[in-house]
Amino acid sequence: MTNEEIRSAAELYLSEEEHDDFKVEIRDLLEAENWEGLSDRFWRELDFGTGGLRGVIGGGINRINPTVVRRTTQGLANYILSHVSESERSVAIAYDSRHYSRLFAEEIARVMAENGIRTWFFSSLRPVPVLSYAVRYKSACAGVMVTASHNPAAYNGYKVFWSDGAQVVPPHDNGIIGEVRKVKGSVPAMSFKKAVDDGLVTMVDEEIDNSYRKMVVEQSLNSVLVKERGSGLKVIYTPLHGTGLVPVESVLSDLGIKIITVPEQREPDGDFPTVEFPNPEIAPALKLALELAAKENADLVMATDPDADRLGIAVPVNGEWVLITGNQLGALLADYIFRSRKEQGSLPVNPAFVNTIVTSEFQNKIAEAYGAVSFRVLTGFKFIGEKIRQFESDSSYNYVFGGEESYGYLVGTSVRDKDAVSAASMTAELALWNQSRGFTVMDHLKELWARFGYWQEMLISRYLEGEKGEAVMVELMKSLRDNPPVSISSKAITAVRDYKDGTTKNPADGSTVQDIHLPSSNVLQFVLEDGSLVTARPSGTEPKIKFYASCRSAMGDNPEAAEAELEGVFKGIESWVSERIKAVGG
């Protein structure tokens, strides 16, 4: 864009934006003639992807702000008006602790009200699983969660859910995207007070909270054990300044489990002052919790991200605290849930386990050992929700448990997205169950390694910001397709799976078969000669590309030797990733 084109776009935005916080930022940049800063805010419109919006908070069409939120909501409203009967038009709205989340949530409700669509609105912050539950509980046709999940404090976002309580999938996602892109100019919105007075906005708090909490408590697989021994388990918990505080504390207290919440991270705070990233997947976010756990001689550390859909844990091992990976916790929960239900005779006929194509095969092997059928879906929990809906519609299988490597799990079907609250409850119960049989959580994991082999995973994320970064990602995926590697980390590639066109290519003879029956997705997966997987996937919500590596060693009964074996493999994979990115200008 030329400077004049940028100025024109900025002045148009200023004429449409009503909130001074966002207008001042653009005015200051114009006055300073900061064309670089302005270009970053106006070179494109913030993209509404298949799950919604996520971006840096600020003025401009490439930022998240009231103007962008209104336009997005008008597109969603247009889709609802054309696809949902009048009697079924209602939307549940929730928001987390991030900056401007309440404001954005009110903007959504105001635009919906202007379109005659009723909304169910939480008067204070709530987590993703409660929003998903509310959509189903109130028979809403859609839901919107204002959150940027575990991103840094500068971000916020907008997740769209459909009537089943899962995030939107085809055809609704593409239909909504099409409507959002049509919306230009100012979007009218009813005043929030008038919307409330006219009955178009209804506050829902205790009604949903009490029902949701009761549902989570009733998921317990061993209520007698929890009642008898729950008070003996000491849990350190951190909500990382987010929405998990009230539901996690309430549920664990209802179960009689002793919980100590990290005081410095207890209160909601959009600045996330004690962490750089409010992400329970990374060790620095758990630093304060681990220090408190050591002081209190605790049995378990648990952390949830700001919208409480992801759960991370740590356990004591020989006087040190060890973080359990998302794949490992998924394996532990799968074993506990399927084992307990099989022993109790409560495992349904045709039990199903669902995880994603980048999640450890370790979990599938465990579920299948108990007679479950495992299913692999594309990355994104919405596809797990979609699978549950499919099972219900054709009565083929009964979903029991599922998850993804990025610390997201779902017990049962009352919620249709990642649920860190129910996962926290089940994890505490799992720890108690292990105590009752003289095991630690780590002993349990070693038991599974001995049975199924030692599995280890690695995630490599490379941030590629701005217009140049997007071009690098496009060129990188193109180069991997046009000139795929013949080996990675000195291991020959035996198959290349392209989830974009649904094909698998055999590099040895160049043959290609159409054997992937999943929605098209810009994902490439390389199968190595030892069965290891390396997957390349540009993020749909952040300016980065991710490489997932999953490797197995047969030495499951000797974790130290297995870890040493895989260390060299992972170093080779990381080196290969860096070389490929550098080759395309990254």
N, C-alpha and C positions, 0 to 999 in steps of 0.2 A: 504494500500500500504506500502511496505517496503521502507526504506530510499533510497535504490538503484533504486527501481522502480520510486520513486519520482524524483530522480536526472536524470534518463534517460528521463522521460517525460519533465522535465524542459529544458534539453539540446536540445531535439527535438524542443520544442517550440522556443527556442532562435535561432535555425537554420532557422526557418521559418518567424519569426517576423522581419519586416523591420524598425520599428519605435523605436528609442532609448528610448523614454520616458517609453515604456513598457518593453524593454529589461533590462534596468538598475535595475528596481525593482526586477526582477528575479535573476539577477546576484548578487545583494546585499544579497538576501536571501540565495543563494547558498554559498556565501563566509562566511556568518555568520552561516551556517548550521542550519538555522531556519526551521526545519522540520515541525513544526506545521503550520507555515505560508505557506510553500510550499505545504503541504498536502491540505490545504484549497483551494489552487489555482489549484490543479491538481487531486483531488480525483474523479472528474467527469468532463465531458464536460458540459458547460453551456447549459442548455436544451432549445431547440427550441420548444416552446409549440404551442398551437393551434392559438395563435395570433402573435407569434414572440419571440423575446428575451427580457429579462430584467435582468440586473445584475450590480454588482459593477464594476466600471471602473478599469482596471489594467491588469497586465501581467498574462498569464496562461490561460488554456483552460476552467477554471471555472470563468472567468472574461469576460467582454466585451472589446474588443480591435481590432485593424485592422485585425489581423489574423482570429479571430473568425467571424468578420463581412464579410471578404472575403469568408470564407468557407460557411457561411450562404447564401451569395448572389449567390455563384456558385450553391448551391442547388436550390435556387429559379430560377436562370437562366435555369438550366437543366429542371426544371418542365415547364417553359414557352416554351422552345424549343420543348418539346415533346407534349405540349397540345395546343399551340396557333399557328395559321397560320402565316407565315413570314410577311405578310402585316399588321398584327395587333400587332406585337411585339414592344411595347413601354411601358416604366415605368415612372411614375411621382415620383420625390424624393423631400422631404422637411425635414427640421431639426429644432430643437428648440435651446434654449440658453444654453443647458448643455455643460459641458466640452467635447471637442473632437467631438461634433455633426457635425460640418462642415467636419472634417477629415473623420469621418465614412461615411457621405453622399457622399463624393468624392470617397471613396473606393467602395461604392456600384455602383456608375456611372462607375468607371473604369472597374470593373469586368463585368458589363452589356455590356460595349463597347467591351471588349475583346471577348464577345460571340455574337457580332453583333446585340445587342439589343439597340435600341435608348432610351434615357432618356430625360425627361422634368425636368429641374433642376432649383430650385429657388436660386438666387444669394445671398440671405440673409434669415434669419430665418422666418418661417411661422408656423401658428397653424395647428393642425390636420384637422379642418373643411375645411381649404383652400386646403390642400392636397387631401382630399376626393373629393372636388369640382373639383380640377384640373384633377383627374383621369377620371371623367365623361366628363368634358369639352374637354379634349384632346383625348377622346376615347382610353385611355391607357388600356392595358390588366391587369396592376397591378400598385400598388403604394407602396412606402416604406416611413415611417415616422421615423426619428431618434429622439427618445424621451423616457424618463422614467416617463412621466406623472407627478404625484405629489410626486414621491419618493424623498428622501434626495439627497443632492448634489453629493454624492459618486456614484450615479447610472446613467446609461444611458440604452437605449433600442432600439428596432428595431421592428416596427409594420408593418405587411404586409396587404395590401388591394388588393381586386380583381377588376375586370373590372366594377362592379356596384358602386364602391366607398366605399363599406363596407369592414370591416376587413374579412379575409378569414374564411369560414365555410366549413363543409364537402361538397363535397369530397376533395376540394382543400387544406384545411389545412393539412389533413393527408398525402395527396400526396406530398406536399411541405416538410413536416417533414421527410418523407421517403427519399426524395432526399437529404436533408441537412445532414442526418445521414450517407449517403454514401460517402460524401466528406471528404477526408483525405489529409494530406500533404499540400504543398504550392499551392496557387491558383494564376495563372498569372493575371495581370491586365494591361490594356493599360494606358499610361500616360494620366492624365486629360487634358493636353493641346492638345495632339494629338486627343483625343476623341472629344474635342470641334472643333478643326480644321477640322476634318473629318465629322462633322455634326452628330456625334453619341450622343453628349450632346448639348442640346439646352436650353438656359436660358429662363425661362418664369417668368415674374414678373408682369408688369402693365397689360398685357392682362388678366391674371387670376384675379389679384387684383380688377380691375375695374368691371369686370363681377360679381365677387362674392359680392362685396360691393353693387352693384345695386340690386342683387337678395335679399340681406338681407333687404335693405330699402323698396323694393316692397312688402315684407311680412307684412308690417304694416296693421293692421285691422281697424285703425281709423286715417288715415293720416290727416284728417281735424282737429281733436282734437290735434294731435301732433303738427301740424303747428301753431295752435292758442295758445296752452298752453305750448308747449315744453320748451320754454325759462324760464318758471317759475319753472321748476323742477331742483333742484340742486342735482347732483349725484357725490359722491366720488367714485373713481375707483382705483383699484390696479391690475396691471398685475403680481404682485409677481415676478418681474424680468424676466418675460417670454415673450411669443410671442403675447399676446393679445393687447399690447399697440396700435399699428398702426391700426389694423382693428376695435377695439372697439371705440377708439377715433374718427376715421373717420366716422363710421356709425352713432354714436350718434350726431356728429357734423352735418352730412348731414340731420339728423332729426330735428336739431335745439334745441337739448337738451344740457343744460349746464353741462359740465363734468369737474371735477377737479381730476387730477391724483396724487396719493400720490408721492411726489417728490423722497423720499428715495427708492422707489421700482419701479420707472418708467423705468429705463434703464435695458436691459437684462444683467444678470450676473449669470453664472453657479455656483457660490459659494452660491447664495441666502443668502447674508450676514445679512439680517434683520430678517430672520425666520429660525427656526430649520427644519420645514417641509413646503415646498411651496404648501400648501394644503388648498384651500378655505373652506373645510369642518370643519376645526378646528379653534377655537376662537383665539389662539395666532397669527395665520397668518394674522388676520384682525386687530390686535392691532393698528398699525399706521393709518390704514384707519378709524377706529372708533374714534381715537383721533382727526384726522383732521375733521371728520364729526361733532363732537361736537363743535369744534372751528368755523366751517363754518355754523353751523345751517343747515345742509344738510337734504334732504328728503329721501335719499337712499344711501346705501353703496353696491358696487358690487366688486367682486374679481374673477379673473380667474386664473387657475393653469398654469404652465409653457407652456404647449402645447395648452392652451385655448380651451379645450373641456369640462371643468367643470366650473360651475358658482355657487358662493356662495353669499348670500346677507344678509344684516342686515337692520332693520328699527327702527325708533325711537318710543318708547312707554312710555308715561308719563315721558319724560326727560331722559330715559335710552335707550341704544341701545340693541336690541334683535336680535340674529342670527336666521334666518329662516332655518329650516332643508331642506335637499334635498327632502324629501317626501312632506313637506309642500309647497315648491316652486313649485314642480310638480303639486300638487293639485290646487294651485292658478292659474298657467298657464293653466292647463286643463280647469278650470272653465271659465277663461277669453276667451280663444280661442274658445271653443265649444259654450259658451253663445253668444259671439259676432257674430260668423258665423251663428248661428241659427237665431238670431235676424235680421241679414242682408240678410238672405236668400241665403248665399253663402256656407252653409254646403253641401258637396256633397252627392249623394245617397250612401247608405251603408258606412257611415263614420266609420273609425276604430281608436281605441286608443290602443297603445301597451306599455306594461311595463314588468318588469321581475318578476320572482317568489319570489324575496325577497324585492320587492317594495311594498309600502303600498296599500292595497285594497281600501283605501280612494280615490285614484285617479280613480280607475275603477268605483266606485260608482258614482262619479261626471260625468265622460264621459258618462256612461250609462243613466244618468238622462236626457241628451240631445239627446238621441236616438242613440248614438254610440254603436258599438259592441267592447268590450274590449278583448284583447288577452294577455296571459301571456307567456313569453318565458324564456329560461335559462338566467342566469346572464351573462352579456357581451353584449355590445351594438351591436356587430356584428349580434346577433340574431334578434334584432329589424330591422337592415338593411336587413337581410334575409327575414323577414316577408314582408317588403315593396316590395321586388323583387317578392315574391310569389303573392301578391295582383296584381301586374302589369302583371304577366304572366297569371293568370287565370281570371283577371277582376272581382274578387269576391268582394273586398272591396277597399275603397279609404282611404289611410292613411292620417290622419290629424295632429296628435301629438303623441308623446311618450316620455318615459324617464325611468330613473332608480334612485334608492334611493341615489346613490353616486354622486348626483349633475350634472347628465348628461341629456340633453334634446335635442330634435330635432323637429323643426318646419318645416313642409313641407318635400319635398323629393329631393331637389336639392343637399343636402349633405346626406351622409349615415352613419354618425357617430355623436357622441355628438358634439354639436355646441354651444359653450359658447358665441360666438359673436351674433348669431341670438337670443339666449336666453336672452342675456343682453338687446338687442334692445326691445324684447317683454316684458321683465320685467319692463323696464322704461316706456313703453306704458301702462302696467297694472297699474303702480303707478299713472300715469296721469289720467287714466280712473277712478280710485278710488277717486282721488282728485275731479274730475268733478262731482261725485255723493255724495260728502261730506264725503267720507270714507277714512280711512287710510288702508294701506296694512294689518295691524293687524285686523282692523275691518272686512275686507274681509275674513280673515281666520276664525274669530269667527263666521261669518255668515255661513261659510261652516261647521263648527263644529256643529252648531245648527241644520243644515239640515241633516248631515250624521253621527253624533256622533263624539266623541273626539278620535282621533287616535294619538298614540305615538309609536316611534320606538327606538330601541337601537342596536348599533353595538359593538360587543366585538371582538377585534382582538388580537391574541396571536402570537407573533413572535417566531418561533422555528428555529433557525439558524443552518446551517451546516448539516453534515451527521446524527448526533444524532437527530436533530430537525426533519428532514425528516422522520426518523424512528418513532418518537413519533406521528407525524401526521398520518402516515399509521396505526399504532396500535390504535390510537384514533378512526378513522373512522371504523376500523374493530370491535372494542369493541361496538361502537354505533349500528352497524348492528347486531352483534351476540347477544348482551345483551342490547337491547334498554330499555330506562327508562319507567316506568309505569306512572310516574308523573314528572312534573317540576314545581317548585314554588308552591307546594301543589295543583296543578291542574292536574287532570287525563288526560292522553294522549288518544285521541279517534282514531287517525290514524297516521301511519308512512309512509311517501311518500319517496320512494327510486328512485331518478332520474337516478341511475346507471343502474338498470334493468327495470325501468318503472312500478314499482308496488306500490300499496298502501295496507298496512297491517292493519287489525283491531285487536288491542291488546286484545279486550274483548273475541273474539272467535278464534283468530289465523288465520282467513281467509285472503287470499291474492288475489287481483285482478290486472290484467294487464291493467291499465287505464291511464297511462301517455304516451302521444304520442309526446315526444320530444327527441332530440338526447341524447344518454347516457352521463351522467355527474356525477361526484363523489360528489353528494349532497344528504343530508338527511334532511327531513322536518318533524317536529313533530307538529301535530295539537292538541291543548289543548281543554279541554271541553268547554271553553268560546269562542272558535273560534280564540284565539291567535295562532300565528305561531312562532316557533323557528326553525331556519334553520342552519345547519352546512355545511360549504363549505371551503375546502382547497383552498387557492389562487392559480391561475394558473400562476401568474407572480412574486410573492413574497414569501419568506419563512415564511408564516404565515397561520393560520387557522382563519376563520371568523365565528362568530355566529351572526345571524340576529334575532332580536325579534321584532314582530309587534303585538301590543295590542290595543284594543278598549274599551272605556267606553261609556255607553249609556248616560252619563251626559254631552252631548255636549254643552248644554246651560249653564253649570257651569264649565268652564275649570279648575278653581282652585280645585274644589272637584274631578274632573276627574283625574287631575294630581296626587293628593294625593292618589287616589285609585290605580293608576298604579305604583306608586313609589315602593310599597311593592312587586308587581309582578316582577318588573325588578330586584330588589335586590335578590329575590329568584332565578331568572334565572341566574344571574351573579354568585351566589354561586354554583349553579349546574354545570356551565361550569368549574369553577376552580376545583371542585372536580373530574370531569371526566378527565380533563387533568392531574391532579396530580396522578390519579389512574394508568395512563399508563407511568409514569416516566417523565412527563413534568413539 
